[in-house]
Amino acid sequence: MSVTVIKPGLSSTLQDAGRPGFAALGVGRAGAMDGPAWQLANALAGNHHGEAAIECTLVGPTLHFSQPAVIALTGAAISAYIDGRSIPMWTRCQLPAGSVLQLGGMTVGCRSYLAVRGGFDVRPILGSRSSDLHAKLGYAHGRALRAGDELPLGIATPLRWSHDMEDVHCLPWSIDPHPWFDFAFQPLALLPGSHSKLLDDSSQQLLNNGKFVLRKDSNRTASRLDGHTLRLRRSLELISEATLPGTLQLPPSGQPIALLAEAPVTGGYPRIGQIAAVDLPRLAQRRPGDTVCFRQTTLDEASLRQAGQQQRLTRLLRTLTERLEHSRWKRLP
């Protein structure tokens, strides 16, 4: 069974949990930019082993399903249609054979996730099916999807209530997206970087209290910020050191760069902060023109927030598994 790409969307890629542990080889992690949204899409679709999903950026793809399929959509609010009928997000839907799924633009946010039961069964590289556009790793040498691509699906056990369905069916309930999507664009928690104290007084104030705007040339490697020019008290000559997703760098232009999922494993720009890991999915959902601002945090606070989010996500995933076992379908109007 496979899915055919009719239209690829703006930048649609296959993503899973990524490739942690290969920095010594010069290979970054990649993976889903919004981890909780990716996990919840997989859970709703009935996947439990970190299967790859399609990460859509701003405008989603149009796909043809040759066989019946079970899907789920999460993340940024995106228009989704089957044969002219709108299908809901944050729930599970079953599509009959021959369905064409049209994913359009996003009304808010930047990235949506389409999971299919069984996952996309492309060849893993270094233990991951994630496409790394920067390093050219993954499906088709790590490129974004193109029209005509045939994406194989993994084999999954049939669902309990999935027989004799020739129309689109969805569950009569859905997940509340508000705990998993930052509709308010709240400030991102920022820990001190190794060069934070070298910012001049004005720049320190601007970093912690000013507003920045996400630039159009932002991508999966980094969010580039405009709005204020930050300056150091003195110039620095640095050798490249380790970097991570969330590292906030200051290039010579004075416009901060926040590294994201496809961050290089080393960098030579001053590191003026580290965005808390718990807030990286929120940054990943900012689109060009959106406001980005920061607030100071501590390692203890950031760790507690990360642990709390993981506990809530684990409980929700457990609840979903139990509820999905007993949920019947409802025909899409």
HELIX and SHEET records of a PDB file:
HELIX    1   1 ALA A   23  LEU A   25  5                                   3    
HELIX    2   2 GLY A   35  ALA A   45  1                                  11    
HELIX    3   3 TYR A  139  GLY A  142  5                                   4    
HELIX    4   4 HIS A  178  TRP A  180  5                                   3    
HELIX    5   5 SER A  196  LEU A  198  5                                   3    
HELIX    6   6 ASP A  201  ASN A  209  1                                   9    
HELIX    7   7 ALA A  277  ASP A  279  5                                   3    
HELIX    8   8 LEU A  280  ALA A  284  1                                   5    
HELIX    9   9 LEU A  299  LEU A  324  1                                  26    
SHEET    1   A 6 THR A  13  GLN A  15  0                                        
SHEET    2   A 6 ALA A  53  THR A  57 -1                                        
SHEET    3   A 6 VAL A 100  VAL A 116 -1                                        
SHEET    4   A 6 THR A  62  PHE A  65 -1                                        
SHEET    5   A 6 SER A   2  LYS A   7 -1                                        
SHEET    6   A 6 GLU A 150  PRO A 152 -1                                        
SHEET    1   B 5 THR A  13  GLN A  15  0                                        
SHEET    2   B 5 ALA A  53  THR A  57 -1                                        
SHEET    3   B 5 VAL A 100  VAL A 116 -1                                        
SHEET    4   B 5 ALA A  69  ILE A  82 -1                                        
SHEET    5   B 5 ARG A  85  SER A  86 -1                                        
SHEET    1   C 7 THR A  13  GLN A  15  0                                        
SHEET    2   C 7 ALA A  53  THR A  57 -1                                        
SHEET    3   C 7 VAL A 100  VAL A 116 -1                                        
SHEET    4   C 7 ALA A  69  ILE A  82 -1                                        
SHEET    5   C 7 ARG A  92  LEU A  95 -1                                        
SHEET    6   C 7 HIS A 169  CYS A 170 -1                                        
SHEET    7   C 7 LYS A 330  ARG A 331 -1                                        
SHEET    1   D 8 THR A 291  VAL A 292  0                                        
SHEET    2   D 8 PHE A 212  LEU A 214 -1                                        
SHEET    3   D 8 ALA A 222  ASP A 226 -1                                        
SHEET    4   D 8 ILE A 257  LEU A 259 -1                                        
SHEET    5   D 8 THR A 247  GLN A 249 -1                                        
SHEET    6   D 8 ARG A 271  ILE A 275 -1                                        
SHEET    7   D 8 LEU A 188  PRO A 192 -1                                        
SHEET    8   D 8 PHE A 294  GLN A 296  1                                        
SHEET    1   E 2 GLU A 241  ALA A 242  0                                        
SHEET    2   E 2 THR A 266  GLY A 267 -1                                        
END                                                                             
